Amino acid sequence: MKKIKYTPDAADKLRELKKVITKEYNDVTAKKIISNITGTIRGLCDFEKKGVEVSTIFDVVTDYRCIFVSKHYVFYRIEDEYIRIINLYHEKEDFMWQLFNIDTTPQETLDYWKE
């Protein structure tokens, strides 16, 4: 069975997420949400292809897969010995820009804001 390995960015995001939720709500809520996310990630050890292939949803060539849990997209890659957690993004973040430098802003929005 493969092991889970987090990139430094993904580990930092989880720690920061816990701090933000603790500050905004409380420690119990933060632990519950982080536990849900990490539990779902650990579940990839049993079924590594649970997530959808990113290249099948978006027009981008990548070996990343994605699962959605607790309002967060978790991007990962299946490697020989590990399931590497690349990063996680809140559903309101522009992960396409942050991961692949792909601008997903509709032209109508750009025209409206004259950007």
C-alpha distances in whole Angstrom, upper triangle without the diagonal:
4,7,10,13,16,19,22,24,21,21,25,26,24,26,29,28,28,32,33,32,33,37,37,36,35,32,31,31,29,26,26,26,23,21,21,20,17,16,16,14,11,11,10,6,8,10,10,13,15,17,20,21,23,25,26,28,29,31,29,27,23,20,19,18,20,19,22,22,25,28,25,24,20,20,16,15,12,12,10,8,9,10,13,16,19,22,23,26,29,30,33,32,33,29,30,33,31,28,30,33,34,37,37,40,43,46,48,46,47,51,51,50,52,49
4,7,9,13,16,19,21,18,18,22,22,21,23,26,26,26,29,31,30,31,34,35,35,34,31,30,30,27,25,25,24,21,20,20,18,15,15,15,12,10,11,9,6,9,10,9,12,14,16,18,19,21,23,24,26,27,29,26,24,21,17,16,16,17,17,21,21,24,26,23,21,17,17,13,12,9,9,8,5,5,6,10,12,16,18,20,23,26,27,31,29,30,26,27,30,27,24,26,30,31,34,34,37,40,43,45,44,44,48,48,47,49,46
4,6,10,13,16,18,15,15,19,20,18,20,23,23,23,26,28,27,28,31,32,32,31,28,27,27,24,22,23,22,19,17,18,16,13,13,14,11,9,11,9,7,10,12,10,14,15,16,19,20,21,24,25,26,27,29,27,25,21,18,17,16,17,17,20,20,22,24,21,20,16,16,12,12,10,10,10,7,5,6,8,11,14,16,18,22,24,26,29,28,28,25,26,28,26,23,26,29,30,33,33,36,39,42,44,43,43,47,47,46,48,45
4,7,10,13,14,12,12,15,16,14,17,19,19,19,22,24,24,25,28,29,29,28,25,25,24,21,19,20,19,16,15,15,13,10,11,11,8,7,10,8,7,11,12,10,13,14,14,17,18,19,22,23,24,25,27,24,23,19,16,15,14,14,14,17,17,19,21,18,16,13,12,10,10,10,10,12,9,6,5,6,7,11,13,14,18,21,23,25,24,25,21,23,25,22,20,23,26,28,30,30,33,36,39,41,39,40,44,44,43,44,41
4,7,10,12,10,9,13,14,13,15,18,18,19,21,23,23,25,27,28,29,28,25,25,25,22,20,21,20,16,16,17,14,12,14,14,10,10,13,11,11,15,15,13,16,17,16,19,19,19,22,24,24,25,27,24,22,19,16,14,15,15,16,18,18,20,21,18,17,13,12,10,10,10,10,12,10,6,6,5,6,9,11,13,17,20,22,25,23,24,20,22,24,20,18,21,24,26,29,29,32,35,38,40,38,39,42,43,41,43,40
4,6,8,6,6,9,10,10,12,14,15,16,18,20,21,22,24,25,26,25,23,24,23,19,18,20,18,14,15,16,13,11,14,14,10,11,14,13,13,17,17,15,17,17,16,19,19,18,21,24,24,23,25,23,22,18,16,14,14,14,15,17,16,18,19,16,14,11,11,9,10,12,12,15,13,10,8,6,5,7,8,10,14,17,20,22,20,21,17,20,21,17,16,19,22,24,26,27,29,33,36,38,35,36,39,40,38,40,36
4,5,5,6,9,10,11,13,14,15,17,19,20,21,23,25,26,27,27,24,26,25,21,21,22,20,17,18,19,15,14,17,17,13,15,18,16,17,20,20,17,19,20,18,20,19,18,21,23,23,23,24,21,20,17,16,13,15,15,16,18,18,20,20,16,15,12,11,10,11,13,13,16,15,11,11,7,6,6,7,10,14,17,20,21,19,19,16,18,19,15,13,17,19,21,24,25,28,31,34,36,34,34,37,38,36,37,34
4,6,5,6,9,10,11,12,14,16,17,18,20,21,23,24,26,25,23,25,24,20,20,22,20,17,19,20,17,15,19,19,16,17,20,19,20,23,23,21,23,23,21,23,22,21,24,26,26,25,27,24,23,20,19,17,18,18,19,20,20,21,21,17,17,14,13,13,15,17,17,19,18,15,14,11,9,9,9,11,14,17,20,22,19,20,17,19,19,15,15,18,20,23,25,26,28,32,34,36,34,34,37,38,36,37,34
4,6,5,6,9,10,10,12,14,15,16,18,20,21,22,24,24,22,24,23,19,20,21,19,16,18,19,16,15,19,18,15,18,20,19,21,24,24,21,22,22,20,21,21,19,22,24,24,22,24,21,21,18,18,15,17,16,17,18,18,19,18,15,14,12,12,12,14,17,18,21,20,17,15,12,9,7,6,9,11,14,17,18,15,16,13,16,16,12,12,15,17,19,21,22,25,28,31,33,30,30,34,34,32,33,30
4,5,5,6,9,10,10,12,14,15,16,18,20,21,22,22,20,22,20,17,17,18,15,12,15,15,12,11,15,15,12,14,17,16,17,21,20,18,19,19,17,19,19,17,20,23,22,21,24,21,21,18,17,14,14,13,14,15,14,15,15,12,11,9,9,10,13,15,17,20,18,15,13,10,7,6,4,6,9,12,15,17,14,16,13,16,16,13,12,16,18,20,22,22,25,28,31,33,30,31,34,35,33,34,31
4,5,5,6,9,10,11,13,14,16,17,19,20,21,20,18,20,19,15,15,17,15,11,14,15,12,11,14,15,12,14,17,17,18,21,21,19,21,21,19,22,22,21,24,26,25,25,27,25,25,21,20,17,18,16,16,17,16,16,17,14,14,12,13,13,15,17,18,21,19,15,14,11,9,9,8,9,12,14,18,19,17,19,17,20,20,16,16,20,22,24,25,26,28,32,35,36,33,34,38,37,35,37,34
4,5,5,6,8,10,11,12,14,15,17,18,20,19,18,20,19,15,16,18,16,13,15,17,14,13,17,18,16,17,21,20,21,25,25,23,24,24,22,24,24,23,26,28,27,26,28,26,26,23,22,19,20,18,19,18,18,17,17,15,15,13,14,15,18,21,21,24,22,19,17,14,12,11,9,10,12,14,18,18,16,18,16,19,19,15,16,20,21,23,24,25,27,31,33,35,32,32,36,36,33,35,32
4,5,5,6,9,10,10,12,14,15,16,18,18,17,18,17,13,14,16,13,11,14,15,12,12,16,16,14,17,19,19,21,24,24,22,23,22,20,21,22,20,24,26,24,23,26,24,24,22,21,18,18,16,16,15,14,14,14,11,12,11,12,14,17,20,21,25,23,20,17,15,11,11,8,7,8,10,14,15,13,15,13,17,17,13,14,18,19,21,22,22,24,27,30,32,29,29,33,33,31,33,30
4,5,5,6,9,10,11,12,14,15,16,16,14,15,14,10,11,13,10,7,10,12,9,9,13,13,12,14,17,17,19,22,22,20,22,21,19,21,22,21,25,27,25,25,28,26,26,23,22,19,18,16,15,15,13,12,13,11,12,11,13,14,18,20,21,24,23,19,17,14,11,12,9,8,10,11,15,16,15,17,16,19,20,17,17,21,22,24,25,25,27,30,33,34,31,32,36,35,33,36,33
4,5,5,6,9,10,11,12,14,15,15,13,15,14,10,11,14,12,9,12,14,12,12,15,17,15,17,20,20,22,25,25,24,26,24,23,25,26,25,28,30,29,28,31,29,29,26,26,22,22,20,19,18,16,15,16,14,16,15,17,18,21,23,24,27,25,21,19,17,14,15,12,12,13,14,17,19,17,20,18,22,22,19,20,23,25,26,27,28,29,32,35,36,33,34,38,37,35,37,34
4,5,5,6,9,10,11,12,14,14,13,16,14,11,12,15,13,11,14,16,14,14,18,18,17,20,22,23,24,27,27,26,27,26,24,26,27,25,28,30,28,28,30,28,29,27,26,23,23,20,20,18,17,15,15,13,15,15,17,19,22,25,26,29,27,24,22,19,16,16,13,11,12,12,16,16,15,18,17,21,20,17,19,22,23,25,25,26,26,30,33,34,30,31,35,34,31,34,31
4,5,5,6,8,10,11,12,12,12,13,11,8,10,12,9,8,12,13,11,12,15,16,15,18,20,21,23,25,25,24,25,23,22,23,25,23,27,28,26,26,29,27,29,26,26,22,21,18,17,15,13,12,12,10,13,13,16,18,22,24,26,29,27,24,21,19,15,16,12,10,10,10,13,14,13,17,16,20,20,17,18,22,23,24,25,24,25,29,32,32,29,30,34,33,31,33,31
4,6,5,6,9,10,10,10,8,10,9,5,7,10,8,7,10,12,11,12,15,16,16,18,20,21,23,25,26,25,27,25,23,26,27,26,30,31,29,29,32,31,32,29,28,25,24,21,19,17,15,13,14,13,16,15,18,20,23,26,27,30,28,24,22,20,17,18,15,13,13,13,16,17,17,20,20,23,24,21,22,26,27,28,28,28,29,32,35,36,33,34,37,36,34,37,35
4,6,5,6,9,10,9,9,12,11,8,10,13,12,10,14,16,15,15,18,20,20,21,24,25,27,29,30,29,30,28,27,29,30,29,32,34,32,32,34,33,34,31,31,27,26,24,22,21,18,16,16,16,18,18,21,23,26,29,30,33,31,27,25,23,20,20,17,15,15,15,18,18,18,21,21,25,25,22,23,27,27,29,29,29,30,33,36,36,33,34,37,36,34,36,34
4,5,5,6,8,9,10,13,11,8,12,13,12,11,15,16,15,17,19,20,20,23,25,26,28,30,30,29,30,28,26,28,29,28,31,33,30,30,33,31,33,31,30,27,26,23,22,19,17,14,14,14,17,18,21,23,27,29,31,34,32,29,26,24,21,21,17,15,14,12,16,15,15,19,19,23,23,20,22,26,26,27,27,27,27,30,33,33,30,31,34,33,30,33,31
4,5,5,6,7,8,9,7,5,9,10,9,9,13,13,13,15,18,18,19,21,23,24,27,29,29,28,29,27,25,27,29,28,31,32,30,30,33,32,34,31,31,27,26,23,21,18,15,12,13,13,17,18,21,23,27,29,31,34,33,29,26,25,21,21,18,15,14,12,15,16,16,20,20,24,24,22,24,27,28,29,28,28,28,31,34,34,31,32,35,34,32,35,33
4,6,5,4,5,8,7,5,8,11,10,11,13,15,15,17,19,20,21,23,25,26,28,30,31,30,32,29,28,30,32,31,35,36,33,34,37,36,37,34,34,30,29,26,24,21,18,15,16,17,20,21,24,26,29,31,33,36,34,30,28,26,23,24,21,18,18,16,19,19,20,24,24,27,28,25,27,30,31,32,32,31,32,34,38,37,34,36,39,37,35,38,36
4,6,6,8,11,10,9,12,14,14,14,17,18,18,20,22,24,24,26,28,29,31,33,34,33,34,32,30,32,34,33,36,37,35,35,38,36,38,36,35,32,31,28,26,23,21,18,18,18,22,23,26,28,31,34,36,39,37,33,31,29,25,25,22,20,19,17,20,19,20,24,24,28,28,25,27,31,31,32,32,31,31,34,37,37,33,34,37,36,33,36,35
4,7,9,12,10,9,13,14,13,14,17,18,18,20,22,23,24,26,28,29,32,33,33,33,34,31,30,31,33,32,35,36,33,33,36,36,37,35,35,31,30,27,25,22,19,16,16,17,21,22,25,28,31,34,36,39,38,34,31,29,26,26,22,19,18,16,18,17,18,22,23,27,27,25,27,30,30,31,30,29,29,32,35,34,31,32,35,33,31,34,33
4,7,8,7,8,11,11,11,13,16,16,17,19,21,22,23,25,27,29,31,32,32,32,33,31,29,31,34,32,36,37,34,34,38,37,39,36,36,32,31,27,25,22,19,15,16,17,21,22,26,28,32,34,36,39,37,34,31,30,26,27,23,20,19,17,19,19,20,24,25,29,29,27,29,32,33,33,33,31,31,34,37,36,33,35,38,36,34,37,36
4,6,6,6,9,10,11,12,14,16,17,18,20,22,23,24,26,28,30,31,32,32,34,31,30,32,35,34,37,38,36,36,39,38,40,37,37,33,31,28,26,23,20,16,18,19,23,23,27,28,32,34,36,39,37,33,31,29,26,27,24,21,21,19,21,22,23,27,27,31,31,29,30,34,35,35,35,34,34,37,40,40,36,38,41,39,37,41,39
4,5,5,6,9,10,10,12,14,15,16,18,20,21,22,24,26,27,29,30,30,32,29,29,31,34,33,37,38,35,36,39,38,39,36,35,32,30,27,25,23,19,16,18,19,22,22,25,27,30,32,34,36,34,30,28,27,24,26,23,20,21,19,22,23,24,27,27,31,31,29,30,33,35,36,36,35,35,38,41,41,38,40,43,41,39,43,41
4,5,5,6,9,10,10,12,14,15,16,18,20,21,22,25,26,27,29,29,31,28,28,30,33,33,37,37,35,36,39,38,39,37,35,32,30,27,24,22,18,15,18,19,22,22,26,27,30,32,34,36,34,30,28,27,24,26,24,21,21,20,22,23,25,28,28,31,32,30,31,34,36,37,37,35,36,39,42,42,39,41,44,42,41,44,42
4,5,5,6,9,10,11,12,14,15,17,18,20,21,23,25,27,27,27,29,26,25,28,30,30,34,34,32,33,36,36,37,34,33,29,27,24,21,19,15,12,14,16,19,20,23,25,29,30,33,35,33,29,27,26,23,24,22,19,19,16,18,20,21,25,25,28,29,27,28,32,33,33,33,32,33,35,39,38,35,38,41,39,37,41,39
4,5,5,6,8,10,11,12,14,15,17,18,20,22,24,25,26,26,27,25,24,26,29,28,32,33,31,31,34,33,35,32,31,27,25,22,20,18,14,11,13,14,17,17,21,22,26,28,30,32,30,27,24,23,20,21,18,16,16,15,17,19,19,23,22,26,27,25,26,29,30,31,31,30,31,34,37,37,34,36,39,38,36,39,37
4,6,5,6,8,10,10,11,14,15,16,18,20,21,23,24,24,26,24,23,26,29,28,32,33,31,32,35,34,35,32,30,27,25,22,20,18,14,12,15,15,18,18,21,22,25,27,29,31,28,25,23,22,19,21,19,17,18,17,19,21,22,25,24,28,29,26,27,30,32,33,33,33,34,36,40,40,37,39,42,41,39,42,40
4,6,5,6,9,10,10,12,14,15,16,19,21,22,23,23,25,22,22,25,27,27,31,31,30,31,34,34,34,31,30,26,24,21,18,16,12,10,13,14,17,17,21,22,25,26,29,31,29,25,23,23,20,22,20,17,18,16,18,20,22,25,24,27,29,27,27,30,32,33,33,32,33,36,39,39,37,39,42,40,39,42,40
4,5,5,6,9,10,11,12,14,15,17,20,21,21,21,23,20,19,22,24,24,28,28,26,27,31,30,31,28,27,23,21,18,15,13,9,7,10,10,13,14,17,19,23,24,27,29,27,24,21,21,17,19,16,13,14,12,14,17,18,21,20,24,25,23,23,27,29,29,29,28,29,32,35,36,33,35,38,37,36,39,37
4,5,5,6,8,10,10,12,14,16,18,19,20,20,22,19,19,21,24,23,27,28,26,27,30,29,30,27,25,22,20,17,15,13,10,9,11,11,13,12,16,17,20,22,24,27,25,21,18,18,15,16,14,12,13,13,15,18,18,21,20,23,24,22,22,26,27,28,29,28,30,33,36,37,34,35,39,38,36,39,37
4,5,5,6,8,10,10,12,14,16,17,18,19,21,18,18,22,24,24,28,29,27,29,32,31,31,28,26,23,21,18,15,14,11,10,13,13,15,14,17,18,21,22,24,26,24,20,18,18,15,18,16,14,16,16,18,21,21,24,22,26,27,25,24,28,30,31,32,31,33,35,39,39,37,39,42,41,40,43,40
4,6,5,6,9,10,11,13,15,16,17,17,19,16,16,19,22,22,26,26,25,26,30,29,29,26,25,21,19,16,13,11,8,7,11,11,13,12,16,17,20,21,23,26,24,21,18,18,15,18,16,13,15,14,16,19,20,22,21,24,26,24,23,27,29,29,30,29,31,33,37,37,35,37,40,39,38,41,39
4,5,5,6,9,10,11,14,15,15,15,17,14,14,16,19,19,23,23,22,23,27,25,26,23,21,18,15,13,10,9,6,7,10,8,10,9,12,13,17,18,20,23,22,18,15,15,12,14,12,10,12,12,14,17,17,19,17,20,23,20,20,23,25,26,27,26,28,30,34,35,33,34,38,37,36,38,36
4,5,5,6,9,10,12,14,15,14,16,15,14,18,20,20,24,25,24,25,28,27,27,23,21,18,16,14,12,12,9,10,13,11,12,10,13,13,16,17,19,21,19,15,13,13,11,13,12,11,14,15,17,20,20,22,19,22,24,22,21,24,27,28,29,28,31,33,37,38,36,37,40,40,39,41,39
4,5,5,6,9,10,12,13,13,16,13,14,18,20,21,25,25,25,26,30,28,28,25,22,19,17,15,12,12,10,11,14,13,14,12,15,15,17,17,20,21,19,16,14,15,13,16,16,14,17,17,19,22,22,24,22,25,27,25,24,27,29,30,31,30,33,35,39,40,38,39,43,42,41,44,41
4,5,5,7,10,10,10,11,13,10,11,14,17,18,21,22,21,23,26,25,25,22,20,17,14,12,9,9,7,10,13,11,11,10,12,12,15,15,18,20,19,16,13,14,12,15,14,13,15,15,16,20,20,22,20,22,25,23,21,24,27,27,29,28,30,32,36,37,35,37,40,40,39,41,39
4,5,5,8,10,10,9,12,10,10,14,16,17,20,21,20,22,25,23,23,20,17,14,12,10,9,10,9,12,14,12,11,8,10,9,12,12,15,17,16,12,9,10,8,12,12,11,14,15,17,20,20,21,18,21,23,21,19,22,25,26,28,27,29,32,36,37,35,36,40,40,39,41,38
4,5,6,8,9,9,13,11,13,16,18,20,23,23,24,25,28,26,26,22,19,17,15,14,12,14,12,15,17,15,15,12,13,12,14,13,15,17,15,12,9,11,10,14,15,14,18,19,21,24,23,25,22,24,27,24,22,25,28,29,31,31,33,36,39,41,39,40,44,43,42,45,42
4,5,6,7,8,10,9,11,14,17,19,22,22,22,24,27,26,25,22,19,17,14,13,11,13,12,15,17,16,15,13,14,13,14,13,16,17,16,13,11,13,13,16,16,16,19,20,21,24,24,26,23,25,27,26,23,26,29,30,32,31,33,35,39,40,39,40,44,43,43,45,43
4,5,5,4,7,7,8,12,14,16,19,19,20,22,24,23,22,19,16,13,11,11,10,12,13,16,18,16,14,11,12,10,11,10,12,14,13,10,8,10,10,14,15,15,18,20,20,24,23,24,21,22,25,23,21,23,27,27,29,29,32,34,37,39,37,39,42,42,42,44,41
4,6,6,9,10,12,15,17,19,21,22,23,25,27,25,24,21,17,16,14,14,13,16,16,19,21,19,18,14,15,12,12,10,12,13,11,9,8,11,12,15,17,18,21,23,24,27,27,27,24,26,28,26,24,26,29,30,33,32,35,37,41,42,41,42,46,46,45,47,44
4,6,9,9,12,15,17,20,22,22,23,26,28,27,26,23,19,18,15,16,14,17,17,20,22,21,19,16,17,15,15,12,14,15,14,12,11,14,15,18,20,20,23,25,25,29,28,29,26,28,31,29,26,28,32,32,34,33,37,38,42,43,42,44,47,47,47,49,46
4,6,6,9,12,14,17,19,19,20,23,25,24,23,20,16,15,12,13,12,15,15,19,21,19,17,15,15,13,13,11,14,15,14,13,11,14,14,17,19,19,22,23,23,27,27,27,24,25,28,27,24,26,29,29,32,31,34,36,39,41,39,41,44,44,44,46,44
4,6,7,10,11,14,16,17,18,20,22,21,19,16,13,12,9,11,11,14,15,19,20,18,16,13,12,10,9,7,10,12,12,10,7,11,12,14,16,17,19,22,22,25,25,25,21,22,25,24,21,23,26,26,29,28,32,33,37,39,38,39,42,42,42,44,41
4,5,7,8,12,14,13,15,17,20,18,17,15,12,11,8,9,10,13,15,19,20,18,15,13,12,10,10,8,12,14,15,13,10,13,13,15,17,17,19,21,21,24,24,24,20,21,24,23,20,21,25,25,27,26,30,31,35,36,36,37,40,41,40,42,40
4,7,9,12,15,14,15,17,20,20,19,17,14,12,9,8,7,10,12,16,17,15,13,12,12,11,12,11,15,17,17,15,12,14,14,16,17,16,18,19,19,22,22,23,20,20,24,23,20,22,25,25,27,26,29,30,34,35,34,36,39,39,39,41,39
4,7,9,12,11,12,14,17,16,16,14,12,9,5,5,5,8,11,15,15,13,10,9,9,9,10,11,14,17,18,15,12,13,12,13,14,13,15,16,16,19,19,19,16,17,20,19,17,18,22,21,23,22,25,27,30,32,31,32,35,36,36,37,35
4,6,9,8,8,11,14,13,14,12,10,9,5,5,7,10,13,16,16,14,11,11,10,10,11,12,16,19,20,18,14,15,14,14,15,15,16,17,16,19,19,18,15,15,19,19,16,17,20,19,21,20,23,24,28,29,29,30,33,34,34,35,33
4,5,6,7,9,11,10,10,8,7,6,4,7,9,12,16,19,18,16,13,12,10,10,10,11,14,17,19,17,14,14,14,14,15,15,16,18,17,20,19,18,15,14,18,18,15,15,18,17,20,19,22,24,27,29,28,29,32,33,33,35,32
4,5,5,6,9,8,8,7,7,6,5,6,10,12,16,19,17,15,11,11,9,10,10,13,16,19,21,18,15,15,14,13,13,14,14,16,15,17,16,15,12,10,14,14,11,11,15,13,16,15,19,20,23,26,25,26,29,30,30,31,28
4,6,5,6,5,6,6,7,8,8,10,13,16,19,23,21,19,15,15,12,13,12,14,17,20,22,20,18,17,17,15,16,17,17,20,18,20,19,17,14,12,15,16,13,12,15,13,16,15,19,20,23,26,25,26,29,30,30,31,29
4,6,7,8,9,10,10,10,10,11,13,16,19,22,21,19,16,16,14,15,14,16,19,22,24,22,19,19,19,18,19,19,19,21,19,21,20,18,16,14,17,19,16,15,18,16,18,17,20,21,24,26,26,27,29,31,31,32,30
4,7,9,11,11,12,11,10,10,12,14,17,20,18,17,13,15,13,15,16,18,21,24,26,24,20,20,19,18,18,17,17,18,16,18,17,15,13,12,15,17,15,14,16,14,15,14,17,17,21,22,22,24,26,27,28,29,27
4,6,9,10,12,11,11,12,14,15,19,22,19,17,14,15,13,15,16,18,21,25,27,24,21,20,19,17,17,17,16,18,16,17,16,13,12,9,12,14,12,11,13,10,12,11,14,15,18,20,20,21,24,25,26,26,24
4,7,9,12,13,14,15,18,19,23,25,23,21,17,18,16,17,17,20,22,25,28,26,23,22,21,19,19,20,19,21,19,20,19,15,14,11,13,15,13,11,12,10,12,12,15,16,18,21,21,21,24,26,26,26,24
4,6,10,10,12,13,17,19,22,25,23,20,17,17,14,15,15,17,19,22,25,23,20,19,19,16,17,18,18,20,19,20,18,15,13,10,12,13,11,8,11,9,12,13,16,18,20,23,23,22,25,27,27,28,25
4,7,9,11,14,18,20,23,26,25,22,18,18,14,14,13,15,17,20,22,21,19,18,18,16,17,19,19,22,22,23,21,18,15,12,14,15,12,10,13,12,16,16,20,21,23,27,26,26,29,31,31,31,28
4,5,9,11,15,18,21,24,23,20,16,15,11,11,9,12,13,16,19,17,15,14,14,12,14,16,17,20,20,22,19,17,14,12,14,14,10,9,13,13,17,17,21,23,25,28,28,28,31,32,32,32,29
4,7,10,14,17,20,23,22,19,16,14,10,9,6,8,10,13,15,14,12,11,12,11,14,16,18,21,21,23,21,19,16,14,17,16,12,12,16,16,20,20,24,26,29,31,31,31,34,35,35,36,33
4,7,10,13,16,19,19,15,12,10,6,5,5,8,10,14,16,13,10,10,9,8,10,12,14,17,17,20,18,16,13,12,15,14,10,11,15,15,18,18,22,24,27,30,29,29,32,33,33,34,31
4,7,10,13,17,16,14,10,8,6,5,6,8,12,15,16,14,10,10,10,10,11,12,13,16,16,19,17,17,13,13,16,16,12,14,17,17,20,19,23,25,28,30,29,30,33,34,33,35,32
4,7,10,13,13,10,6,5,5,6,9,11,14,18,19,15,12,12,10,10,10,9,11,13,12,15,15,14,11,12,16,15,12,14,17,17,19,18,21,23,27,28,27,28,31,32,31,33,31
4,7,10,10,8,6,5,7,8,11,13,17,20,20,17,13,13,11,12,11,9,11,12,11,15,15,16,13,15,18,17,15,17,20,20,21,20,23,25,28,29,28,30,33,33,33,35,32
4,7,7,6,5,6,9,11,15,17,20,23,23,20,16,16,13,14,12,9,10,10,9,12,13,14,13,15,18,17,16,18,21,20,21,19,21,23,27,28,26,28,31,31,31,33,31
4,6,5,7,7,11,13,17,18,22,25,24,20,17,17,14,15,13,10,10,10,10,13,14,16,15,17,20,19,18,21,23,23,24,22,24,26,30,30,28,30,34,33,32,35,33
4,5,8,10,14,16,20,22,25,28,27,23,20,19,16,17,14,11,11,9,9,12,14,17,16,19,21,20,20,23,25,24,25,23,24,26,30,30,28,30,33,32,31,34,33
4,7,10,13,16,20,22,25,29,28,25,21,20,17,17,14,10,9,6,5,9,11,13,13,16,18,17,18,20,22,21,21,19,21,23,26,26,24,26,29,28,28,31,29
4,6,10,13,16,19,22,26,25,21,18,17,13,13,10,6,5,4,5,9,9,12,10,14,16,14,14,17,19,19,20,18,20,22,26,27,24,26,29,29,28,30,28
4,6,10,13,16,19,23,23,19,16,14,11,11,8,5,5,6,6,10,9,11,9,11,14,13,12,15,17,17,18,16,19,21,25,26,24,25,29,29,28,30,28
4,7,10,13,16,19,19,15,12,11,7,8,6,4,7,9,10,13,12,13,10,13,15,13,12,15,17,18,20,19,21,24,28,29,27,28,32,32,31,33,30
4,7,10,13,17,17,14,10,9,6,5,5,6,8,11,12,15,13,13,10,11,14,12,9,12,15,16,18,18,21,24,27,29,27,28,31,32,31,33,30
4,7,10,13,13,10,7,5,4,5,7,9,12,15,16,19,17,17,13,14,17,15,12,14,18,18,21,21,24,27,30,32,31,31,35,35,34,36,33
4,6,10,11,8,6,5,7,7,10,12,15,19,19,22,20,19,16,16,18,17,13,15,18,19,22,23,26,29,32,34,33,33,37,38,37,38,35
4,7,8,6,5,6,9,10,14,16,19,22,22,25,24,23,19,20,22,20,17,18,22,23,26,26,30,32,35,37,36,37,40,41,40,41,38
4,6,5,6,7,11,12,15,18,21,24,26,28,26,25,22,22,24,22,19,20,23,25,28,29,32,35,37,40,39,39,42,44,43,44,40
4,6,8,10,14,15,19,21,25,28,29,32,30,29,26,26,28,26,22,23,27,28,32,32,36,38,41,44,42,43,46,47,46,47,44
4,7,9,13,15,18,21,24,28,29,32,30,30,26,27,29,26,23,25,28,30,33,34,37,40,43,45,44,44,47,48,47,48,45
4,6,9,12,15,17,21,24,25,28,26,26,23,24,26,23,20,22,26,27,30,31,34,37,40,42,40,41,44,45,44,45,42
4,6,9,12,14,18,21,22,25,23,23,20,21,23,21,18,20,24,25,28,28,31,34,37,39,37,38,41,42,41,43,40
4,6,9,12,15,19,20,23,21,21,17,19,20,18,15,17,21,22,25,26,29,32,35,37,35,35,39,40,39,40,37
4,6,8,12,15,17,19,17,18,14,16,18,15,13,16,19,21,23,23,26,29,32,34,32,33,37,37,36,37,34
4,7,10,14,16,18,15,15,12,13,15,12,9,12,15,17,20,21,23,27,30,32,30,30,34,34,33,34,31
4,7,10,13,15,12,13,9,12,13,10,9,12,15,16,18,19,21,25,28,30,27,28,31,32,30,32,29
4,7,9,12,10,11,9,12,13,11,10,14,16,17,18,18,20,23,27,28,26,27,30,30,29,31,28
4,6,8,6,8,6,10,11,9,10,13,15,15,16,15,17,20,24,25,22,23,27,27,25,27,25
4,5,5,9,8,12,13,12,13,16,17,17,17,16,17,20,23,24,21,23,26,25,24,27,25
4,6,8,8,11,13,13,14,16,17,16,16,14,15,17,21,21,19,21,24,23,23,26,24
4,7,9,11,12,12,14,16,16,16,14,13,13,15,19,19,16,18,21,20,19,22,20
4,6,9,9,9,11,13,13,13,12,11,12,15,18,19,17,18,21,21,19,22,19
4,6,6,6,9,10,10,9,9,8,9,13,16,17,15,15,19,19,18,20,17
4,5,5,6,8,9,9,10,10,12,15,18,20,18,19,22,23,21,23,20
4,6,5,5,6,5,7,7,10,13,16,19,17,17,21,22,21,22,19
4,6,6,4,5,6,7,10,13,15,18,16,15,19,20,19,20,17
4,6,6,8,9,11,13,17,19,21,19,19,22,23,21,23,19
4,6,8,11,12,15,18,21,23,21,21,25,26,24,25,22
4,5,9,11,14,17,19,22,21,20,23,25,24,24,21
4,6,9,12,15,17,20,18,17,20,22,21,21,17
4,6,9,12,14,17,16,15,18,20,19,19,16
4,6,9,10,13,12,11,15,16,15,16,13
4,6,9,11,10,11,14,15,15,16,14
4,6,8,7,7,10,11,11,13,11
4,5,5,7,9,10,11,12,11
4,5,5,6,8,10,10,10
4,5,5,6,9,10,10
4,5,5,6,8,8
4,5,5,6,5
4,6,5,7
4,5,8
4,5
4
